[in-house]
Amino acid sequence: MSSAISECATRNSAGFRACSNSPSSSRWCGFAGAACSRRTVFVAAAQPPTVNVHGHEVRGVGVDGETRCAHYGTDRDVVALKFGCCETYYPCFRCHAETTDHDAEPWPLERRDEPAVLCGACGAELAAQEYMGVDSCPECGTRFNPACVDHYHLYFEGVEETPDRR
């Protein structure tokens, strides 16, 4: 794997490197900090855009005031999650991959009782264990996207991968 940034890489409007080898010139490859299929390493050029959501810093791609992002934008996509590697809120694993220069590490099992999930609707912080046991925010009642369970293994250590329902 090459450690140099490929000449095929371009910068998006936020200043991040992205793969112009992707099938669609408007689609970023999403492999920041990792190798793409052409075995080229792409890294973030600067800190990703930060949005203040109810007093909490959330980083990602196209993040709105309720934590929706360019990847997940339905009315139920209203959570941001902390990763164990950087303890920063991101709306999704794709936002983390596209805007950091390191591999994602799930929230540690031994810290499941600590706040790791942000409700974008009201700003409540939930412990990982609490979030995995509910389908809506305990504070405001906003329903969460039920398909998020398919990705719990990416966010929380000790969770086994489930078959994707999509």
N, C-alpha and C positions, 0 to 999 in steps of 0.2 A: 504494500500500500504506500503510495506516495505521500509525503508529508507537506509537499508544496501545494499551494493553491493553484488550481488549474487555470489556464488561460481561457477556458470556456466558461468560467464563472463570471457572473455579472452581479451588480449590486441592485437591490430593490430600493424603493423610496426611503426605507428606514436605514439603509446603509449596510444591509446584510448580504453576504455572499449567497448566491443561489445557482443551481445547476441549469445552464441553458441547454443541456442535453435532454431535458425532460421532453416527453411527447408533445406537450403543449407549451408554447413559449410563454404563456401567461401563468403557468403552474410552476411553483417553486418545488424543488425536489424534496425538501423536508429532511435532508440528511446532514444538517449543520453539525460539524464536529465528528462526523462519521464518513465512511466511504460510500460513494454512490456506486451504481452498477459499473461505472467506468473506472472504479478504483481511484477516485480522486477525492481528496479531503477538502471539505468546505468548512470554514469557520466564520463565526459572527465577527463583523468588522467593528462593532461598537455595542454599547448597551442597548437592549431592545427598548422600544417605546414603553413607557410606564403610564398606567391609568390609575387614578385614585378612585377606588370603589369603596364608598362608605368609610373613608379614612384608612384604607389598606392599599398598599402598592401591589398592583397586578401587572405582570409583564406578558407580552404575547403579540400576536399578529391580528390587527384589526379589532382590538378589545373595546367593547362598549361599556357603558356605565353599570351594567349588571353582569359582567364577566363573559358575555357571549364573545365569540372570536370568529375569525375568518373560516375556521374549520367546523365549528358547531354553533349554529345560530338560531335554534328554535326557541320558542317561549319557555321551554323547560331547561334550556342549557344555561343555568344560572349558578354554577359553582366554579370556584377556582380552587386548585389543590396545591399544597406545598410538596416539593420533592425533598427527599432526605439529603441530596447532594448540595443543594443551595438554599434550602429553607425559604424559597421565594414562591409566591403564588403565581400560578399559570392557569389559564382556562382549560388547557388540555396538554396531552403528551406531545402533540404535533407542534404546538406553540413552543414548548421547551426545546424540542429538537431543532426547530428553525431559528431560534434566537439565542442559543447558548453555544459555547465551545467545549462542552463536556457531555458525557453520557448521563442520562437520567438515572437516578437511584431512587427507588420507592421509599416512602415514609417508613422508618424503622418500626419493626414489630414491637419493640420494647417501649415505643413512644406513642402507642395507639390512643392513650388517654389524654394526649396533648392536642391543642388546636392545630388542625392541618387542612381544614376545608372551610372555605368562605362562601356564605350564601350571598350571591350577587344582588338578590332582591332586597335584603334588609341589612346586610353587613354582619350577621351573626357568624361567629367562628365555632365550628363543631370539631370535636375530637374525631379522629378517623373511625374509631369503633362506633361512636354515636351515628355518624353519617352512614356507615354501612348497614345500620339497622333501621333506617327510616326511608320513606319515599317522598317526604316533603320536609321543609324546614320546620323544626320544632318551635322556632320563634315567630315566624310570620305565616306559616302554612303554605308557602309557595311550593308547588310540586316540582320534584327533580326529574330529570330525564331517566326513565327506567333502563335505557340501554347502556347507561354508564357502568352498570355492573359488569359488562363484558370487558371493561378495561381496568377493573380494580387491581388486577395483578401488576399493572404498570405503575400504579400509584401507591399501593400498600404492600409492604413486605409480608410474606407468609400467605398470600392469597393465590390460589391456583387459577390458572387460565381457564376460562369457560369458553365454549364454542360461541363464536360471534353469531348473533341472531339476524344480522342483516344479510 
